[in-house]
Amino acid sequence: MKANHPTDLLPAFALGCLDPDENSQVAEHLRRCAACRAELQALEEVSVHLAYAVPSIEPSETVKKNLLATCCSQRSFAWFETLFSRWPRLIPITAMASCVLAVVFTTSSFLLLKDVNVSQPVTIADLQLVPLQGAEVMPQAIGQLVVDTTSGQGRLLVNALQPLAKSLQYQLWLIRDGQRTSGGVFSVSQNGTADVLISSAWPLAHYDSVGITIEPYGGSLSPTGQKVLGGRMLL
Amino acid sequence: MFFSRQFLMTVFLGTFGRGNNSAKKTLDDNGLVEQMASGDEQALEILYERYKGLIYSLMLQILGDHGQAEEVTQDAFTRIWRQASGYRTSRAAVKTWLVSIARNRAIDVLRKRRRRVDENSAMWVDGVLETLPDIGTPEQNVEENDMRRRVLAAIAQLPEEQRSVLALAYFEGLSHSKIAERLQQPLGTVKGRVRIAMRTLQGRFTKGF
């Protein structure tokens, strides 16, 4: 070594042939000596030039194919790697932010789950959705009342109701304090669906529940047949 | 005026150039690595085409096995791809970085295996090759073949005892003491031969390249 600079050892360090103890000493010196780092850089160039001293042979095409397949699969993570390698302080910040977001989303999802109950009406802006569930005679039947809370008018949507004989129709009943008022009669398609404009002298919020029964064609003054769908308004 | 042509080319390609393979071929190694850092696999493909012969040939010389040489070649380029975002031009040229990664990896494999497949020490090619195989583009061939001739000529001029210690260090990754043991030479002699060989080559490469 000259004047505490490991000049004589740098060529071997560039080649990677120093024994471990000398290698550690030189590595330690290089951490604090810019002049030796510059000298090492020049010697590493020599090491690269030596690679040209071997017979030139091409690898098979498989290497390129595998390389591109491997690297393309990692491409989606390159943006994060770039970001985090340039600003490593972002790693704990991002981790903490992710944890906070996870807690927020979990809590909000839990609260939402508590609020959204399929047996309860749901309000979307000026619309209220009232779910109807099939009774024992048609458990597969489902329906929905879509009520405009501003005008009080609404539509009935049903699905999976059995098509009826020509002499029969379904009838919607609007119920308040046990009193039943007809909301209209309707038939369903071969698929069991129907979309009916509800006929009511009062805003639908006036009623506390609804029911659908099977009645003679044209409807009845009061329910006479079996109930097939029902639900509570709770507007 | 304020930005280098290379910088502007890199920014342009980064913004509009996805898929413009021919324009990227004009980028230097640093430009390609910058593109790779943003996830551009075409830049990787170009860099691979540029250095596949150099890296694979060296891997084969070190390992003496085609399968392992291909595996380490692929691994070296994969590492470059993964570490592209952390590359700093001030530390080393891309080629130096690539050769170092590949050679270190090959020597690791060799050490784990404890010996070369053919059980013979890898040595320098004797003399100056008159005919070298064509690889890559015509310009690349001319440049690379010229480089090979110059390097082989420089090595050929070294005394045999320096050539042999250099080969054991470079191709087998042996330390000073292991080389001394293998050649049954004093440790100090081996250290001196390595140092003189490297300094001589440094002088010749600086003058002639």
Interface residues (C-beta under 8 A of the other chain):
Chain A: D8 P11 A12 A14 L15 G16 C17 L18 D19 P20 E22 Q41 A42 L43 E44 E45 V46 S47 V48 H49 L50 A51 Y52 A53 V54 P55 S56 I57 E58 P59 S60 T62 V63 K64 N66 L67 L68 T70 C71 C72 Q74 R75 S76 A78 W79 E81 T82 S85 R86
Chain B: A37 S38 G39 E41 L44 E45 Y48 E49 K52 G53 L54 I55 Y56 S57 L58 L60 Q61 A69 E70 T73 Q74 F77 T78 W81 R82 S85 G86 R91 A92 A93 K95 T96 V99 S100 R103 N104 I107 W124 V125 L129 L132 P133 I135 E144 M147 R148 V151 L152 I155 L166 A169 Y170 G173 L174 S175 H176 S177 I179 K191 V194 R195 A197 M198 R199 L201 Q202 F205 T206 F209
